[in-house]
């Protein structure tokens, strides 16, 4: 049964017994054109995209399993309790959900998200579940038993393992999202087990490094250490390009460079940015030109292979090498690709760049406000500020 609003709605299982009717929320959303009400099954319209098609295929399999499970519940209740009600059927379904416990349910949700091409969310779910699984010594538990005592104990476990407050909150927020998925499907009553733990985002310790540190990093002689040399070059390229995120650097293509303007879209926000191309950027690109194929930088080296896997692998290796470089220049805190982003903002502030450009050295709790400021500012002013910073590194 589909409850539709403006041709879209949520799919419910309707359970009727002795003229009493109850509903179980499947948690799945479909369009009216994707549902055959007479045959009670999914329809895949001819113009359906590949990712939506995968989602509907998975949904149809899940519906078939759920209907089979409901029939078996009815058969058991008829043998054991002839006076059963629709409410009894629903309660039994929720108590004995075929997906198993909380961890098993979460992994199934992560797999479904991956099929829907929601890769980042799927990965976040998986990271959180892996951590929770270690806490549980690989033992699952029923969704209904995930209470505040379990979650508080898990938070203490994370603290004992020296995780920072934001990492702890990251795991909690994703486990809460999985729990909310389960309650939306009617697999448990929402008892809000996360109410006693921190799920916010704390202001992080300043990550920026000084102009002097950037000069020392740039001037290091790493000719005998090609992997360190590459990590340093990628770090400096990020600084040169106004703190470009590593993921955006990874996907830069040669065709994105037109004359003296580099144009790209931030993968996180979709915002289009334009950067004036400078000699320092070209020097790095020329250095690795033989290794890059259609890309500007040697991060994604095989355009036919899994690009995201290559990017994440390169990010891990680069941060590992940057940590060594940080030790070489005497840094106490780890040097990472993200430091380049903070460094540009911090130095820009020291150079009296308008706060509307850098929005208090990217100190906003969200990048939304920063994007609004940047969008309304003359790009030439930002390029001018960027050139000042690069000249200061000479």
Buried (B, 14 or more C-beta within 10 A) or exposed (E): BBEBEEEEBBBBBEBEBEEEEBBBBBBBEBBBEBBEEEEEEBBBEEEBEEEBEBBBEBBBEBBEEBEEBBEBBBEBBEEEEEEBBBEBBBBBBBEEBBBBBBBBBBBBBBBBBBBBEBEEBBBBBBBBBEBBBEBBEEEBBBBBEBEBEBBBEBBEBBEEEEBEBEBBBBBBBBBBBBBBBBBBBBBBEEEBBBEEBBBEEEEEEEBBBEBEBBEBBBEBEBEEBEEBBBBBBBBBBBBBBBBBBBBBBBBBBEEBBEEEEBEBEBBEEEEEBBBBBBEBBEEBBEBBEEEBBEBBBBBBBEEEEEBBEBBBEBBEBBBEBBBBBBEBBEBEEBBBBBBBBBBBBBBBBEBEBBEBBBBEBBBEEEBEEBBEBBEEEEBEEBBEBBBBBBEEBE
